Amino acid sequence: MLEIKGEHISDSSFDDLQLVCDILYYDGQLLSLYRSLENHLYLVVFVDVDKDFNRWLLIQVTPFLLHQFSIENISLRNIIISNNYAYMFDTNNNLEKKNIKKINTMDLPEDYLPTIDSFFTFKTT
């Protein structure tokens, strides 16, 4: 996995997050919405994997931004880069959060950012 600079924070940070829903799921969570006990909303985005860990970005969002995303007015990429910072963490096979960092979104590698056209599309069959 790529080495990302950032401020290390406690591995117990965000233990209070509760899953609201999976937005994108394919053999596992790829994009999910979580809520904290303080009612803050977060998108959790899968960004990388190696033999020991899965890596995730955690981005705080507002209900307004979620709505704009749901009606295709803003892309996931723009949600991420519109924040000054995000959190990155790794999970092991036991789903324990490790290596939590607060990072400047300007320091995110291009490989960790969704494409420019990463809009939410809800399609029915």
C-alpha positions as MATLAB code, in Angstrom:
seq = 'MLEIKGEHISDSSFDDLQLVCDILYYDGQLLSLYRSLENHLYLVVFVDVDKDFNRWLLIQVTPFLLHQFSIENISLRNIIISNNYAYMFDTNNNLEKKNIKKINTMDLPEDYLPTIDSFFTFKTT';
ca = [
       0.000    0.000    0.000;
       1.022    3.576   -0.541;
       2.651    5.495    2.294;
       0.485    8.486    3.180;
       1.618   11.307    5.428;
      -0.748   12.477    8.109;
      -1.361   12.918   11.804;
      -1.714    9.605   13.661;
      -4.719    9.404   15.941;
      -5.979    6.776   18.384;
      -6.956    3.392   16.957;
     -10.135    3.644   19.028;
     -11.241    6.763   17.166;
     -14.523    6.237   15.365;
     -15.425    3.116   17.362;
     -18.883    4.633   17.802;
     -19.697    4.646   14.085;
     -22.811    2.734   13.121;
     -23.595    1.539    9.628;
     -26.557    3.309    8.038;
     -26.351    1.605    4.642;
     -24.030    0.289    1.979;
     -24.176    2.450   -1.106;
     -21.901    0.289   -3.244;
     -21.298   -3.362   -2.446;
     -19.531   -5.990   -4.541;
     -18.121   -8.988   -2.633;
     -17.831   -6.558    0.279;
     -18.361   -2.934    1.184;
     -16.916   -0.412   -1.259;
     -18.842    2.732   -0.306;
     -20.931    2.981    2.845;
     -22.669    5.592    4.944;
     -22.057    5.683    8.702;
     -23.400    7.822   11.548;
     -21.635    8.707   14.796;
     -23.315    8.968   18.180;
     -23.134   12.758   17.728;
     -25.136   12.328   14.468;
     -22.229   13.220   12.194;
     -22.443   11.465    8.824;
     -19.454    9.833    7.177;
     -18.836    8.159    3.863;
     -16.392    5.272    4.094;
     -14.663    4.498    0.804;
     -12.516    1.449    0.033;
      -9.233    2.625   -1.552;
      -6.511   -0.053   -1.269;
      -5.622   -3.576   -0.163;
      -2.544   -5.674    0.540;
      -2.007   -9.125    2.078;
      -2.650   -7.850    5.629;
      -5.039   -4.899    5.409;
      -7.867   -3.182    3.587;
      -7.524    0.612    3.450;
     -10.404    3.059    3.765;
     -11.052    6.772    3.577;
     -13.548    8.282    5.972;
     -15.054   11.598    4.880;
     -17.512   13.636    6.891;
     -20.534   14.710    4.832;
     -23.615   16.798    5.341;
     -27.155   15.721    4.507;
     -27.115   18.372    1.767;
     -24.003   16.860    0.134;
     -25.510   13.382    0.373;
     -28.623   14.624   -1.351;
     -26.568   16.321   -4.073;
     -24.663   13.064   -4.561;
     -27.893   11.052   -4.739;
     -29.304   13.250   -7.514;
     -26.017   13.282   -9.464;
     -25.206   16.955   -8.844;
     -21.832   16.204   -7.241;
     -19.378   13.370   -7.726;
     -17.797   11.305   -4.980;
     -14.443   12.715   -6.052;
     -15.687   16.271   -5.499;
     -17.121   15.359   -2.106;
     -13.714   14.057   -1.052;
     -11.621   16.943   -2.360;
     -14.080   19.584   -1.127;
     -13.150   18.573    2.430;
      -9.949   20.025    3.853;
      -9.149   16.748    5.508;
     -10.224   13.134    5.680;
      -9.325   10.147    7.789;
      -7.582    7.062    6.511;
      -7.489    3.738    8.305;
      -6.641    0.121    7.689;
      -8.653   -2.889    8.807;
      -7.230   -6.321    9.461;
      -8.962   -9.693    9.029;
     -10.736   -9.159   12.370;
     -12.083   -5.797   11.101;
     -10.053   -3.917   13.721;
      -9.162   -0.356   12.746;
      -5.413    0.287   12.638;
      -3.093    3.097   11.524;
      -5.738    5.830   11.702;
      -4.500    9.118   10.283;
      -5.994   12.528    9.755;
      -4.822   13.606    6.315;
      -5.049   16.670    4.154;
      -7.138   15.753    1.118;
      -4.609   17.594   -1.063;
      -2.079   14.903   -0.032;
      -4.212   12.026   -1.307;
      -2.614   10.151   -4.198;
      -4.559   10.097   -7.431;
      -4.914    6.316   -7.042;
      -7.052    6.886   -3.929;
      -9.438    9.313   -5.599;
     -12.479    8.213   -7.575;
     -12.716    9.206  -11.212;
     -14.100   12.583  -12.228;
     -17.357   10.943  -13.304;
     -17.928    9.087  -10.010;
     -21.575   10.035   -9.735;
     -24.136    7.975   -7.884;
     -26.564    6.406  -10.290;
     -29.539    4.458   -9.122;
     -30.645    2.112  -11.845;
     -33.588   -0.219  -11.724;
     -33.886   -3.327  -13.842;
];
